[in-house]
Amino acid sequence: MIPGRFATIISGALKAWGIEDHCVLKTEGFSCLITLNSNVIVEVIYEEQSFGSIWRIREKDQKESIHPSVGAALKSLALILCPNRKVGRVVFAN
């Protein structure tokens, strides 16, 4: 993965969920900070470990969650940023 792809995945998810206009997204390398207008602050970090890739998601003042795939990470992120949205099962990336 490259930083540009990471940013595309996160910004594309926010757009697909219809919350892109309500968020401030600050990306730096393989991490980003998402601030929603309701003051929800979420940090997303992508890391490559010796055993594989992991995604770390931490909501302000909450315990960090760790996910082994982009699909699981996006599901967790969606539950934080738009909890009333129905959960999808397909992720498309190019």
C-alpha positions in Angstrom: 0.0 0.0 0.0 1.1 3.6 -0.6 -0.1 6.7 1.2 -2.1 7.9 -1.7 -4.1 4.7 -1.8 -4.7 4.9 1.9 -6.1 8.4 1.5 -8.3 7.3 -1.4 -9.8 4.4 0.7 -10.6 6.7 3.6 -11.9 9.6 1.6 -13.9 7.3 -0.7 -15.6 5.6 2.3 -16.6 9.0 3.7 -18.0 9.9 0.3 -19.9 6.6 -0.1 -21.4 7.0 3.4 -22.6 10.5 2.5 -20.7 12.2 5.3 -17.9 13.7 3.3 -19.2 17.2 3.5 -19.6 17.0 7.3 -16.1 15.8 8.0 -12.6 17.3 8.2 -10.1 14.7 7.0 -6.4 15.3 7.7 -4.1 12.6 6.3 -0.4 12.1 6.8 1.3 9.1 5.3 -0.5 6.0 6.6 -2.6 7.8 9.3 -5.5 10.2 9.3 -7.6 12.1 11.7 -11.3 12.4 11.0 -13.4 15.1 12.7 -17.1 15.0 12.3 -19.2 18.1 12.9 -20.7 16.4 16.0 -17.2 16.5 17.4 -16.5 12.8 16.9 -12.7 12.5 16.5 -11.4 9.3 15.0 -7.8 8.3 14.3 -7.1 5.6 11.6 -3.7 4.1 11.2 -2.5 1.5 8.7 0.6 -0.5 9.6 2.5 -3.4 8.0 3.8 -5.8 10.6 5.9 -8.9 10.2 2.8 -11.1 10.3 0.7 -8.9 7.9 -1.2 -5.7 7.7 -3.3 -4.1 10.5 -5.6 -1.2 10.8 -5.9 0.7 14.1 -9.0 2.7 14.8 -9.3 4.9 17.8 -12.3 7.1 18.7 -11.5 10.0 21.1 -11.5 8.7 24.7 -12.2 5.1 23.6 -10.1 2.0 23.5 -8.3 1.3 20.2 -9.6 -1.4 17.9 -7.3 -3.4 15.7 -8.4 -5.0 12.4 -6.7 -7.4 10.1 -8.4 -6.2 6.9 -9.7 -3.1 5.2 -13.2 -4.5 5.2 -13.3 -5.0 8.9 -11.7 -1.6 9.5 -14.2 0.2 7.3 -17.1 -1.6 9.1 -15.8 -0.4 12.5 -15.2 3.1 11.2 -18.8 3.3 9.8 -20.2 2.2 13.1 -18.5 5.1 14.7 -19.1 7.8 12.1 -22.6 6.8 11.0 -24.1 4.4 13.5 -27.6 4.4 12.0 -26.4 3.4 8.5 -27.0 -0.2 7.3 -23.9 -2.3 7.1 -22.7 -3.2 3.6 -20.7 -6.2 2.6 -18.9 -5.2 -0.5 -15.8 -2.9 -0.9 -14.6 -1.9 -4.3 -11.2 -0.4 -4.9 -9.2 0.3 -8.0 
